[in-house]
């Protein structure tokens, strides 16, 4: 295990220096993901009898290195940097329009709550949420909510990202906190928890951090200096989130009987042990049927319906693992799905495609010239930044991007841009022309 950890330290140093010391570069976030997980797993080597096989070492180290090298190559070809930008432009956001959007969010939240209570037959909200999630994830049956519930969820998600962008932009330009925008973001975050997952909170939080960094770089260019205070604040916020992770699970109706540290270990480090167990079994690839893919399951089901392929209501094959009386959960890093479908070839191909897509989007971010409206490239990067940080956890990238929800979120961004920025008043920051 120490070999994986040390190798990742060298890789992240290369990723950071080769990206011109860009802390939010895709290669840095991706490597940090596995470095964090391996560091946590290192503390549980004895408890988990963790002695990674050669295959596991190669998959994690070489898979991460591949992502970094592909990102580096694209970055060299495009040859872009934030220093070429010309500052930020502010377009006035009409208060009435923001209030309309907030009202829609409140209606959607009430509708989702009612729908979940009705379909589960449970009157207590936290119990209804737990029942809904438990049955849908771990039962052969599923609760089928109306499609309108999910469309409402996609709208609330898009609002959180959209106003998260505007909020940090206003803070950067005018040092002001817009409380209406903050309310819109809080409502979006709350709505995301109604389906029993805490991931939405993390995704939105990281997106806002990403927007702040990108817009700050655009605003100040080469003059930007990230102070030690910023890192301290970042580490503090992450620590608070991790420290309350167990308590948040309880609030969502889950029963947790282990210590907070062991609970976090299941979520942050156990994935490497689970991946190692899968690789040691040497039973991969398990399927080469594109219509039953684990990596792109949403796309598989979509095309299966188009081509009339039956039996496509399958769920991801993620069996729960345990060792020495310790619950290891049922997540195996993103590499598990790649190997499940195509073996080691899958690790190479799917990592390659992911690196190309993400680095290309980030290159567009660095080339962006602000026109006042919300930038789709920056919105997109904030939307997928979490998939890089959570790569150690599971296949978030293909699940989040290869999904109809992604299309709806982008569509709602476009609608929000049209709705919010109609006949606005334009202002430039001090670096603008």
Helices and strands as residue ranges (DSSP letters): H 2-18, H 26-42, H 54-78, G 82-84, E 89-91, H 95-120, H 125-138, H 147-174, H 179-193, H 199-220, G 221-223, H 228-243, H 245-251, H 260-268, H 270-281, G 290-292, H 297-306, E 321-323, E 326-329, H 335-367, H 376-389, H 396-401, H 404-420, E 426-428
